[in-house]
Amino acid sequence: MKLSARNQLKGTVLSIEEGAVNGIVKLDIGGGNVITSTISMAAIRELGLRVGGTAYAVIKATSVMMAVDD
């Protein structure tokens, strides 16, 4: 599969917190960096995600916001 998204970060699934509809997946991408994503439980099952397995965080955004404290 080829994707247009340029930010494709390979990692190891650290944890999956299952919910009724969505789950929270934590992906270790190395260097002490962890990406957390909320995706549907259906997607978790369809992708076959499991702790210790390999997955990619694919990030495609048209805008990124910045903020500072008052």
HTML snippet that shows the backbone in 3Dmol.js (N, CA, C, O; Angstrom):
<script src="https://3Dmol.org/build/3Dmol-min.js"></script>
<div id="view" style="width:600px;height:400px;position:relative"></div>
<script>
const pdb = `
ATOM      1  N   MET A   1       0.839  -1.173   0.000  1.00  0.00           N
ATOM      2  CA  MET A   1       0.000   0.000   0.000  1.00  0.00           C
ATOM      3  C   MET A   1       0.886   1.239   0.000  1.00  0.00           C
ATOM      4  O   MET A   1       1.894   1.290   0.704  1.00  0.00           O
ATOM      5  N   LYS A   2       0.505   2.237  -0.793  1.00  0.00           N
ATOM      6  CA  LYS A   2       1.192   3.521  -0.818  1.00  0.00           C
ATOM      7  C   LYS A   2       0.233   4.585  -0.327  1.00  0.00           C
ATOM      8  O   LYS A   2      -0.961   4.548  -0.624  1.00  0.00           O
ATOM      9  N   LEU A   3       0.770   5.544   0.436  1.00  0.00           N
ATOM     10  CA  LEU A   3      -0.048   6.628   0.980  1.00  0.00           C
ATOM     11  C   LEU A   3       0.562   7.969   0.611  1.00  0.00           C
ATOM     12  O   LEU A   3       1.775   8.073   0.425  1.00  0.00           O
ATOM     13  N   SER A   4      -0.271   8.992   0.504  1.00  0.00           N
ATOM     14  CA  SER A   4       0.235  10.333   0.229  1.00  0.00           C
ATOM     15  C   SER A   4       0.769  11.004   1.493  1.00  0.00           C
ATOM     16  O   SER A   4       1.540  11.959   1.403  1.00  0.00           O
ATOM     17  N   ALA A   5       0.374  10.523   2.656  1.00  0.00           N
ATOM     18  CA  ALA A   5       0.840  11.115   3.912  1.00  0.00           C
ATOM     19  C   ALA A   5       2.337  10.879   4.057  1.00  0.00           C
ATOM     20  O   ALA A   5       2.809   9.750   3.924  1.00  0.00           O
ATOM     21  N   ARG A   6       3.076  11.938   4.327  1.00  0.00           N
ATOM     22  CA  ARG A   6       4.531  11.837   4.444  1.00  0.00           C
ATOM     23  C   ARG A   6       4.993  11.450   5.848  1.00  0.00           C
ATOM     24  O   ARG A   6       6.108  10.957   6.020  1.00  0.00           O
ATOM     25  N   ASN A   7       4.160  11.666   6.831  1.00  0.00           N
ATOM     26  CA  ASN A   7       4.534  11.356   8.210  1.00  0.00           C
ATOM     27  C   ASN A   7       4.048   9.958   8.567  1.00  0.00           C
ATOM     28  O   ASN A   7       2.946   9.778   9.086  1.00  0.00           O
ATOM     29  N   GLN A   8       4.891   8.975   8.280  1.00  0.00           N
ATOM     30  CA  GLN A   8       4.584   7.577   8.576  1.00  0.00           C
ATOM     31  C   GLN A   8       5.636   7.079   9.562  1.00  0.00           C
ATOM     32  O   GLN A   8       6.796   6.883   9.198  1.00  0.00           O
ATOM     33  N   LEU A   9       5.229   6.879  10.793  1.00  0.00           N
ATOM     34  CA  LEU A   9       6.154   6.546  11.874  1.00  0.00           C
ATOM     35  C   LEU A   9       5.931   5.110  12.325  1.00  0.00           C
ATOM     36  O   LEU A   9       4.878   4.776  12.868  1.00  0.00           O
ATOM     37  N   LYS A  10       6.928   4.265  12.097  1.00  0.00           N
ATOM     38  CA  LYS A  10       6.840   2.853  12.465  1.00  0.00           C
ATOM     39  C   LYS A  10       7.159   2.685  13.946  1.00  0.00           C
ATOM     40  O   LYS A  10       8.049   3.346  14.481  1.00  0.00           O
ATOM     41  N   GLY A  11       6.423   1.795  14.597  1.00  0.00           N
ATOM     42  CA  GLY A  11       6.670   1.572  16.009  1.00  0.00           C
ATOM     43  C   GLY A  11       6.105   0.263  16.504  1.00  0.00           C
ATOM     44  O   GLY A  11       5.604  -0.558  15.736  1.00  0.00           O
ATOM     45  N   THR A  12       6.201   0.092  17.809  1.00  0.00           N
ATOM     46  CA  THR A  12       5.713  -1.107  18.488  1.00  0.00           C
ATOM     47  C   THR A  12       4.550  -0.727  19.388  1.00  0.00           C
ATOM     48  O   THR A  12       4.632   0.241  20.144  1.00  0.00           O
ATOM     49  N   VAL A  13       3.470  -1.486  19.306  1.00  0.00           N
ATOM     50  CA  VAL A  13       2.291  -1.209  20.131  1.00  0.00           C
ATOM     51  C   VAL A  13       2.635  -1.496  21.593  1.00  0.00           C
ATOM     52  O   VAL A  13       2.986  -2.618  21.957  1.00  0.00           O
ATOM     53  N   LEU A  14       2.524  -0.449  22.423  1.00  0.00           N
ATOM     54  CA  LEU A  14       2.812  -0.581  23.861  1.00  0.00           C
ATOM     55  C   LEU A  14       1.587  -1.024  24.642  1.00  0.00           C
ATOM     56  O   LEU A  14       1.671  -1.856  25.545  1.00  0.00           O
ATOM     57  N   SER A  15       0.440  -0.448  24.274  1.00  0.00           N
ATOM     58  CA  SER A  15      -0.774  -0.784  25.016  1.00  0.00           C
ATOM     59  C   SER A  15      -2.000  -0.477  24.171  1.00  0.00           C
ATOM     60  O   SER A  15      -1.967   0.349  23.259  1.00  0.00           O
ATOM     61  N   ILE A  16      -3.084  -1.172  24.506  1.00  0.00           N
ATOM     62  CA  ILE A  16      -4.393  -0.920  23.902  1.00  0.00           C
ATOM     63  C   ILE A  16      -5.402  -0.894  25.037  1.00  0.00           C
ATOM     64  O   ILE A  16      -5.623  -1.897  25.716  1.00  0.00           O
ATOM     65  N   GLU A  17      -6.011   0.274  25.231  1.00  0.00           N
ATOM     66  CA  GLU A  17      -7.044   0.426  26.260  1.00  0.00           C
ATOM     67  C   GLU A  17      -8.391   0.336  25.558  1.00  0.00           C
ATOM     68  O   GLU A  17      -8.790   1.258  24.847  1.00  0.00           O
ATOM     69  N   GLU A  18      -9.081  -0.765  25.758  1.00  0.00           N
ATOM     70  CA  GLU A  18     -10.330  -1.004  25.046  1.00  0.00           C
ATOM     71  C   GLU A  18     -11.507  -0.301  25.713  1.00  0.00           C
ATOM     72  O   GLU A  18     -11.650  -0.304  26.935  1.00  0.00           O
ATOM     73  N   GLY A  19     -12.346   0.304  24.868  1.00  0.00           N
ATOM     74  CA  GLY A  19     -13.572   0.926  25.336  1.00  0.00           C
ATOM     75  C   GLY A  19     -14.755   0.302  24.626  1.00  0.00           C
ATOM     76  O   GLY A  19     -14.593  -0.640  23.851  1.00  0.00           O
ATOM     77  N   ALA A  20     -15.939   0.820  24.887  1.00  0.00           N
ATOM     78  CA  ALA A  20     -17.146   0.274  24.261  1.00  0.00           C
ATOM     79  C   ALA A  20     -17.158   0.517  22.757  1.00  0.00           C
ATOM     80  O   ALA A  20     -17.556  -0.360  21.990  1.00  0.00           O
ATOM     81  N   VAL A  21     -16.724   1.698  22.331  1.00  0.00           N
ATOM     82  CA  VAL A  21     -16.742   2.058  20.913  1.00  0.00           C
ATOM     83  C   VAL A  21     -15.333   2.320  20.385  1.00  0.00           C
ATOM     84  O   VAL A  21     -14.984   1.868  19.295  1.00  0.00           O
ATOM     85  N   ASN A  22     -14.531   3.042  21.149  1.00  0.00           N
ATOM     86  CA  ASN A  22     -13.172   3.398  20.749  1.00  0.00           C
ATOM     87  C   ASN A  22     -12.140   2.777  21.679  1.00  0.00           C
ATOM     88  O   ASN A  22     -12.451   2.374  22.800  1.00  0.00           O
ATOM     89  N   GLY A  23     -10.915   2.709  21.195  1.00  0.00           N
ATOM     90  CA  GLY A  23      -9.798   2.255  22.011  1.00  0.00           C
ATOM     91  C   GLY A  23      -8.660   3.256  21.921  1.00  0.00           C
ATOM     92  O   GLY A  23      -8.559   4.006  20.949  1.00  0.00           O
ATOM     93  N   ILE A  24      -7.811   3.268  22.925  1.00  0.00           N
ATOM     94  CA  ILE A  24      -6.639   4.144  22.937  1.00  0.00           C
ATOM     95  C   ILE A  24      -5.422   3.264  22.726  1.00  0.00           C
ATOM     96  O   ILE A  24      -5.145   2.360  23.514  1.00  0.00           O
ATOM     97  N   VAL A  25      -4.693   3.545  21.641  1.00  0.00           N
ATOM     98  CA  VAL A  25      -3.518   2.766  21.272  1.00  0.00           C
ATOM     99  C   VAL A  25      -2.273   3.617  21.480  1.00  0.00           C
ATOM    100  O   VAL A  25      -2.203   4.752  21.007  1.00  0.00           O
ATOM    101  N   LYS A  26      -1.293   3.068  22.188  1.00  0.00           N
ATOM    102  CA  LYS A  26      -0.014   3.753  22.392  1.00  0.00           C
ATOM    103  C   LYS A  26       1.050   3.029  21.577  1.00  0.00           C
ATOM    104  O   LYS A  26       1.194   1.810  21.660  1.00  0.00           O
ATOM    105  N   LEU A  27       1.798   3.811  20.781  1.00  0.00           N
ATOM    106  CA  LEU A  27       2.802   3.279  19.873  1.00  0.00           C
ATOM    107  C   LEU A  27       4.156   3.869  20.205  1.00  0.00           C
ATOM    108  O   LEU A  27       4.330   5.088  20.174  1.00  0.00           O
ATOM    109  N   ASP A  28       5.126   3.008  20.526  1.00  0.00           N
ATOM    110  CA  ASP A  28       6.499   3.434  20.817  1.00  0.00           C
ATOM    111  C   ASP A  28       7.231   3.588  19.494  1.00  0.00           C
ATOM    112  O   ASP A  28       7.454   2.604  18.788  1.00  0.00           O
ATOM    113  N   ILE A  29       7.612   4.831  19.150  1.00  0.00           N
ATOM    114  CA  ILE A  29       8.303   5.069  17.885  1.00  0.00           C
ATOM    115  C   ILE A  29       9.808   5.261  18.085  1.00  0.00           C
ATOM    116  O   ILE A  29      10.510   5.686  17.168  1.00  0.00           O
ATOM    117  N   GLY A  30      10.290   4.952  19.264  1.00  0.00           N
ATOM    118  CA  GLY A  30      11.721   5.013  19.536  1.00  0.00           C
ATOM    119  C   GLY A  30      12.156   6.340  20.134  1.00  0.00           C
ATOM    120  O   GLY A  30      11.425   7.330  20.090  1.00  0.00           O
ATOM    121  N   GLY A  31      13.346   6.342  20.687  1.00  0.00           N
ATOM    122  CA  GLY A  31      13.915   7.554  21.266  1.00  0.00           C
ATOM    123  C   GLY A  31      13.123   8.105  22.431  1.00  0.00           C
ATOM    124  O   GLY A  31      13.198   9.297  22.728  1.00  0.00           O
ATOM    125  N   GLY A  32      12.358   7.239  23.100  1.00  0.00           N
ATOM    126  CA  GLY A  32      11.549   7.692  24.219  1.00  0.00           C
ATOM    127  C   GLY A  32      10.250   8.371  23.793  1.00  0.00           C
ATOM    128  O   GLY A  32       9.558   8.959  24.624  1.00  0.00           O
ATOM    129  N   ASN A  33       9.919   8.295  22.519  1.00  0.00           N
ATOM    130  CA  ASN A  33       8.720   8.945  21.988  1.00  0.00           C
ATOM    131  C   ASN A  33       7.575   7.946  21.833  1.00  0.00           C
ATOM    132  O   ASN A  33       7.747   6.857  21.287  1.00  0.00           O
ATOM    133  N   VAL A  34       6.408   8.343  22.324  1.00  0.00           N
ATOM    134  CA  VAL A  34       5.208   7.509  22.241  1.00  0.00           C
ATOM    135  C   VAL A  34       4.098   8.333  21.602  1.00  0.00           C
ATOM    136  O   VAL A  34       3.851   9.471  22.000  1.00  0.00           O
ATOM    137  N   ILE A  35       3.433   7.752  20.613  1.00  0.00           N
ATOM    138  CA  ILE A  35       2.287   8.395  19.968  1.00  0.00           C
ATOM    139  C   ILE A  35       1.033   7.694  20.481  1.00  0.00           C
ATOM    140  O   ILE A  35       0.971   6.465  20.526  1.00  0.00           O
ATOM    141  N   THR A  36       0.040   8.485  20.865  1.00  0.00           N
ATOM    142  CA  THR A  36      -1.219   7.948  21.355  1.00  0.00           C
ATOM    143  C   THR A  36      -2.322   8.320  20.374  1.00  0.00           C
ATOM    144  O   THR A  36      -2.413   9.467  19.937  1.00  0.00           O
ATOM    145  N   SER A  37      -3.159   7.346  20.030  1.00  0.00           N
ATOM    146  CA  SER A  37      -4.239   7.577  19.084  1.00  0.00           C
ATOM    147  C   SER A  37      -5.516   6.913  19.571  1.00  0.00           C
ATOM    148  O   SER A  37      -5.490   5.797  20.090  1.00  0.00           O
ATOM    149  N   THR A  38      -6.627   7.606  19.401  1.00  0.00           N
ATOM    150  CA  THR A  38      -7.936   7.034  19.693  1.00  0.00           C
ATOM    151  C   THR A  38      -8.557   6.607  18.373  1.00  0.00           C
ATOM    152  O   THR A  38      -8.795   7.434  17.494  1.00  0.00           O
ATOM    153  N   ILE A  39      -8.818   5.314  18.239  1.00  0.00           N
ATOM    154  CA  ILE A  39      -9.429   4.781  17.017  1.00  0.00           C
ATOM    155  C   ILE A  39     -10.558   3.832  17.420  1.00  0.00           C
ATOM    156  O   ILE A  39     -10.660   3.427  18.578  1.00  0.00           O
ATOM    157  N   SER A  40     -11.387   3.491  16.467  1.00  0.00           N
ATOM    158  CA  SER A  40     -12.529   2.628  16.783  1.00  0.00           C
ATOM    159  C   SER A  40     -12.064   1.216  17.137  1.00  0.00           C
ATOM    160  O   SER A  40     -11.017   0.759  16.680  1.00  0.00           O
ATOM    161  N   MET A  41     -12.854   0.545  17.950  1.00  0.00           N
ATOM    162  CA  MET A  41     -12.552  -0.846  18.293  1.00  0.00           C
ATOM    163  C   MET A  41     -12.636  -1.713  17.043  1.00  0.00           C
ATOM    164  O   MET A  41     -11.906  -2.695  16.913  1.00  0.00           O
ATOM    165  N   ALA A  42     -13.533  -1.346  16.120  1.00  0.00           N
ATOM    166  CA  ALA A  42     -13.631  -2.095  14.860  1.00  0.00           C
ATOM    167  C   ALA A  42     -12.315  -2.004  14.101  1.00  0.00           C
ATOM    168  O   ALA A  42     -11.855  -3.002  13.548  1.00  0.00           O
ATOM    169  N   ALA A  43     -11.699  -0.824  14.064  1.00  0.00           N
ATOM    170  CA  ALA A  43     -10.418  -0.650  13.375  1.00  0.00           C
ATOM    171  C   ALA A  43      -9.312  -1.439  14.068  1.00  0.00           C
ATOM    172  O   ALA A  43      -8.468  -2.044  13.406  1.00  0.00           O
ATOM    173  N   ILE A  44      -9.316  -1.433  15.393  1.00  0.00           N
ATOM    174  CA  ILE A  44      -8.308  -2.196  16.146  1.00  0.00           C
ATOM    175  C   ILE A  44      -8.396  -3.672  15.775  1.00  0.00           C
ATOM    176  O   ILE A  44      -7.376  -4.323  15.550  1.00  0.00           O
ATOM    177  N   ARG A  45      -9.612  -4.194  15.712  1.00  0.00           N
ATOM    178  CA  ARG A  45      -9.797  -5.604  15.348  1.00  0.00           C
ATOM    179  C   ARG A  45      -9.417  -5.860  13.886  1.00  0.00           C
ATOM    180  O   ARG A  45      -8.709  -6.823  13.588  1.00  0.00           O
ATOM    181  N   GLU A  46      -9.887  -4.996  12.973  1.00  0.00           N
ATOM    182  CA  GLU A  46      -9.610  -5.181  11.544  1.00  0.00           C
ATOM    183  C   GLU A  46      -8.120  -5.126  11.230  1.00  0.00           C
ATOM    184  O   GLU A  46      -7.639  -5.856  10.363  1.00  0.00           O
ATOM    185  N   LEU A  47      -7.387  -4.261  11.935  1.00  0.00           N
ATOM    186  CA  LEU A  47      -5.942  -4.141  11.731  1.00  0.00           C
ATOM    187  C   LEU A  47      -5.171  -5.246  12.447  1.00  0.00           C
ATOM    188  O   LEU A  47      -3.988  -5.455  12.177  1.00  0.00           O
ATOM    189  N   GLY A  48      -5.834  -5.948  13.352  1.00  0.00           N
ATOM    190  CA  GLY A  48      -5.158  -6.998  14.113  1.00  0.00           C
ATOM    191  C   GLY A  48      -4.123  -6.448  15.068  1.00  0.00           C
ATOM    192  O   GLY A  48      -3.111  -7.095  15.338  1.00  0.00           O
ATOM    193  N   LEU A  49      -4.373  -5.243  15.585  1.00  0.00           N
ATOM    194  CA  LEU A  49      -3.412  -4.631  16.506  1.00  0.00           C
ATOM    195  C   LEU A  49      -3.318  -5.454  17.779  1.00  0.00           C
ATOM    196  O   LEU A  49      -4.324  -5.932  18.302  1.00  0.00           O
ATOM    197  N   ARG A  50      -2.094  -5.610  18.269  1.00  0.00           N
ATOM    198  CA  ARG A  50      -1.850  -6.338  19.514  1.00  0.00           C
ATOM    199  C   ARG A  50      -0.610  -5.766  20.170  1.00  0.00           C
ATOM    200  O   ARG A  50       0.292  -5.271  19.494  1.00  0.00           O
ATOM    201  N   VAL A  51      -0.571  -5.837  21.485  1.00  0.00           N
ATOM    202  CA  VAL A  51       0.591  -5.354  22.232  1.00  0.00           C
ATOM    203  C   VAL A  51       1.818  -6.136  21.780  1.00  0.00           C
ATOM    204  O   VAL A  51       1.793  -7.365  21.702  1.00  0.00           O
ATOM    205  N   GLY A  52       2.881  -5.413  21.487  1.00  0.00           N
ATOM    206  CA  GLY A  52       4.123  -6.025  21.015  1.00  0.00           C
ATOM    207  C   GLY A  52       4.202  -6.111  19.502  1.00  0.00           C
ATOM    208  O   GLY A  52       5.268  -6.386  18.949  1.00  0.00           O
ATOM    209  N   GLY A  53       3.081  -5.877  18.824  1.00  0.00           N
ATOM    210  CA  GLY A  53       3.061  -5.929  17.367  1.00  0.00           C
ATOM    211  C   GLY A  53       3.588  -4.641  16.750  1.00  0.00           C
ATOM    212  O   GLY A  53       3.738  -3.628  17.433  1.00  0.00           O
ATOM    213  N   THR A  54       3.864  -4.691  15.467  1.00  0.00           N
ATOM    214  CA  THR A  54       4.348  -3.531  14.728  1.00  0.00           C
ATOM    215  C   THR A  54       3.183  -2.829  14.053  1.00  0.00           C
ATOM    216  O   THR A  54       2.280  -3.475  13.521  1.00  0.00           O
ATOM    217  N   ALA A  55       3.206  -1.502  14.078  1.00  0.00           N
ATOM    218  CA  ALA A  55       2.179  -0.697  13.417  1.00  0.00           C
ATOM    219  C   ALA A  55       2.806   0.630  12.999  1.00  0.00           C
ATOM    220  O   ALA A  55       3.932   0.946  13.383  1.00  0.00           O
ATOM    221  N   TYR A  56       2.079   1.384  12.225  1.00  0.00           N
ATOM    222  CA  TYR A  56       2.519   2.704  11.790  1.00  0.00           C
ATOM    223  C   TYR A  56       1.538   3.757  12.270  1.00  0.00           C
ATOM    224  O   TYR A  56       0.325   3.554  12.216  1.00  0.00           O
ATOM    225  N   ALA A  57       2.060   4.879  12.739  1.00  0.00           N
ATOM    226  CA  ALA A  57       1.252   6.066  12.981  1.00  0.00           C
ATOM    227  C   ALA A  57       1.359   6.875  11.701  1.00  0.00           C
ATOM    228  O   ALA A  57       2.455   7.277  11.309  1.00  0.00           O
ATOM    229  N   VAL A  58       0.233   7.117  11.048  1.00  0.00           N
ATOM    230  CA  VAL A  58       0.210   7.887   9.807  1.00  0.00           C
ATOM    231  C   VAL A  58      -0.477   9.207  10.114  1.00  0.00           C
ATOM    232  O   VAL A  58      -1.641   9.234  10.516  1.00  0.00           O
ATOM    233  N   ILE A  59       0.251  10.302   9.923  1.00  0.00           N
ATOM    234  CA  ILE A  59      -0.249  11.620  10.307  1.00  0.00           C
ATOM    235  C   ILE A  59      -0.408  12.466   9.052  1.00  0.00           C
ATOM    236  O   ILE A  59       0.554  12.704   8.321  1.00  0.00           O
ATOM    237  N   LYS A  60      -1.635  12.916   8.814  1.00  0.00           N
ATOM    238  CA  LYS A  60      -1.930  13.778   7.666  1.00  0.00           C
ATOM    239  C   LYS A  60      -2.766  14.929   8.201  1.00  0.00           C
ATOM    240  O   LYS A  60      -3.918  14.736   8.589  1.00  0.00           O
ATOM    241  N   ALA A  61      -2.201  16.103   8.222  1.00  0.00           N
ATOM    242  CA  ALA A  61      -2.922  17.254   8.756  1.00  0.00           C
ATOM    243  C   ALA A  61      -2.750  18.445   7.828  1.00  0.00           C
ATOM    244  O   ALA A  61      -1.671  18.670   7.279  1.00  0.00           O
ATOM    245  N   THR A  62      -3.814  19.195   7.662  1.00  0.00           N
ATOM    246  CA  THR A  62      -3.726  20.400   6.848  1.00  0.00           C
ATOM    247  C   THR A  62      -3.359  21.615   7.683  1.00  0.00           C
ATOM    248  O   THR A  62      -2.988  22.656   7.142  1.00  0.00           O
ATOM    249  N   SER A  63      -3.461  21.484   8.999  1.00  0.00           N
ATOM    250  CA  SER A  63      -3.057  22.581   9.875  1.00  0.00           C
ATOM    251  C   SER A  63      -2.628  22.025  11.225  1.00  0.00           C
ATOM    252  O   SER A  63      -3.133  21.002  11.689  1.00  0.00           O
ATOM    253  N   VAL A  64      -1.688  22.720  11.837  1.00  0.00           N
ATOM    254  CA  VAL A  64      -1.228  22.382  13.180  1.00  0.00           C
ATOM    255  C   VAL A  64      -1.322  23.659  14.005  1.00  0.00           C
ATOM    256  O   VAL A  64      -0.792  24.699  13.616  1.00  0.00           O
ATOM    257  N   MET A  65      -1.997  23.574  15.142  1.00  0.00           N
ATOM    258  CA  MET A  65      -2.167  24.748  15.999  1.00  0.00           C
ATOM    259  C   MET A  65      -1.106  24.785  17.075  1.00  0.00           C
ATOM    260  O   MET A  65      -0.653  23.742  17.547  1.00  0.00           O
ATOM    261  N   MET A  66      -0.714  25.972  17.461  1.00  0.00           N
ATOM    262  CA  MET A  66       0.214  26.211  18.562  1.00  0.00           C
ATOM    263  C   MET A  66      -0.502  27.018  19.631  1.00  0.00           C
ATOM    264  O   MET A  66      -1.410  27.790  19.323  1.00  0.00           O
ATOM    265  N   ALA A  67      -0.101  26.848  20.886  1.00  0.00           N
ATOM    266  CA  ALA A  67      -0.706  27.613  21.973  1.00  0.00           C
ATOM    267  C   ALA A  67       0.331  27.871  23.061  1.00  0.00           C
ATOM    268  O   ALA A  67       1.313  27.140  23.188  1.00  0.00           O
ATOM    269  N   VAL A  68       0.100  28.914  23.835  1.00  0.00           N
ATOM    270  CA  VAL A  68       0.942  29.230  24.992  1.00  0.00           C
ATOM    271  C   VAL A  68       0.032  29.561  26.165  1.00  0.00           C
ATOM    272  O   VAL A  68      -1.133  29.916  25.984  1.00  0.00           O
ATOM    273  N   ASP A  69       0.577  29.440  27.363  1.00  0.00           N
ATOM    274  CA  ASP A  69      -0.180  29.830  28.554  1.00  0.00           C
ATOM    275  C   ASP A  69      -0.329  31.349  28.582  1.00  0.00           C
ATOM    276  O   ASP A  69       0.516  32.073  28.055  1.00  0.00           O
ATOM    277  N   ASP A  70      -1.415  31.829  29.202  1.00  0.00           N
ATOM    278  CA  ASP A  70      -1.634  33.288  29.357  1.00  0.00           C
ATOM    279  C   ASP A  70      -0.603  33.886  30.263  1.00  0.00           C
ATOM    280  O   ASP A  70      -0.624  35.092  30.511  1.00  0.00           O
TER     281      ASP A  70
END
`;
const viewer = $3Dmol.createViewer("view");
viewer.addModel(pdb, "pdb");
viewer.setStyle({}, {cartoon: {color: "spectrum"}});
viewer.zoomTo();
viewer.render();
</script>
